[in-house]
C-alpha cells in the first residue's frame, strides 16, 4: 500500500509540473497508481490556471499579456 501511495503522489507532482516518467508509468505494479496521480495532478494544474484567469479577468494568461483591457 505504501508503494502505491508513493507512486500516486509522484504522479500527482509530475502531473502538476507537466512531466511524465515513462519508467514509473510502465511499471506493472505501481504504474497504474502513478498514472492516476499524473491525471489528478494535471487536473489540479488546469483548475489552478482557470482560477488565475478568473481572478485576473483574462480569457487567457498567454495571449497578449501586456495589452490593456
Legacy VTK file of the C-alpha trace (Angstrom):
# vtk DataFile Version 3.0
C-alpha trace
ASCII
DATASET POLYDATA
POINTS 69 float
0.000 0.000 0.000
2.843 2.409 0.800
4.372 1.914 -2.658
1.033 2.718 -4.266
0.687 5.948 -2.288
4.264 6.992 -3.068
3.687 6.292 -6.778
0.388 8.198 -6.749
1.999 11.205 -5.064
4.924 11.149 -7.511
2.439 11.084 -10.381
0.459 13.970 -8.926
3.584 16.102 -8.535
4.771 15.223 -12.050
1.333 15.916 -13.497
1.146 19.334 -11.878
4.602 20.117 -13.264
3.684 18.886 -16.741
6.127 15.998 -16.612
5.803 12.227 -17.052
8.239 9.487 -16.045
7.747 6.658 -18.559
9.726 4.185 -16.452
7.384 4.528 -13.469
4.286 4.766 -15.691
5.155 1.444 -17.353
5.921 -0.368 -14.092
3.480 -3.291 -13.757
2.998 -2.871 -10.001
2.866 0.888 -9.358
2.328 2.200 -12.892
-1.466 2.415 -12.616
-1.228 4.367 -9.343
1.336 6.728 -10.873
-0.840 7.327 -13.937
-3.901 8.118 -11.792
-1.796 10.579 -9.774
-0.493 12.042 -13.030
-4.019 12.677 -14.234
-5.058 14.183 -10.892
-2.027 16.487 -10.978
-2.859 17.662 -14.491
-6.470 18.325 -13.487
-5.316 20.267 -10.412
-2.979 22.386 -12.562
-5.811 23.042 -15.027
-8.096 24.222 -12.210
-5.352 26.440 -10.791
-4.831 28.126 -14.166
-8.592 28.585 -14.527
-8.797 30.223 -11.108
-5.950 32.568 -12.056
-7.699 33.521 -15.298
-10.917 34.187 -13.374
-9.136 36.307 -10.760
-7.327 38.326 -13.399
-10.382 38.611 -15.615
-8.428 37.248 -18.555
-9.561 34.907 -21.306
-6.043 33.514 -21.461
-2.917 34.044 -19.430
-0.760 33.821 -22.544
-2.488 35.916 -25.235
-1.120 39.455 -25.318
-0.324 39.735 -21.583
0.772 43.391 -21.908
-2.275 44.651 -23.797
-4.598 46.836 -21.691
-8.193 45.733 -21.448
LINES 1 70
69 0 1 2 3 4 5 6 7 8 9 10 11 12 13 14 15 16 17 18 19 20 21 22 23 24 25 26 27 28 29 30 31 32 33 34 35 36 37 38 39 40 41 42 43 44 45 46 47 48 49 50 51 52 53 54 55 56 57 58 59 60 61 62 63 64 65 66 67 68
